[in-house]
Amino acid sequence: MPAPSNRSEKLDIRITPEAKQLLQQAAKERHTSISQFVLESALNSASAVLAERSRFMLDAGQWEAFMEALDSPPRRHARMERLLNEPTCLD
């Protein structure tokens, strides 16, 4: 989390009075400001979304299948070989 002195960007959002009240109550429970509560919540959510794209969980059987696929030799694809061997407009 960046230090307050490093914060130079601003993010404005419009919310309903009910949403604001809910955020105020949650921030009060955490003994923090609404801004800090929203920022921490949004950053946690963003980290979780991005982690889903970089980490995945496998059971033992799935792990074995994954490792077998990685260790197996690549399959030949005639169309791909032709594509990569044909002259292009850049040649």
Secondary structure, DSSP 8 states (H G I E B T S, - for coil): ---GGG----------HHHHHHHHHHHHHTTS-HHHHHHHHHHHHHHHHHHHTT-----HHHHHHHHHHHHS-----HHHHHHHHS--TT-
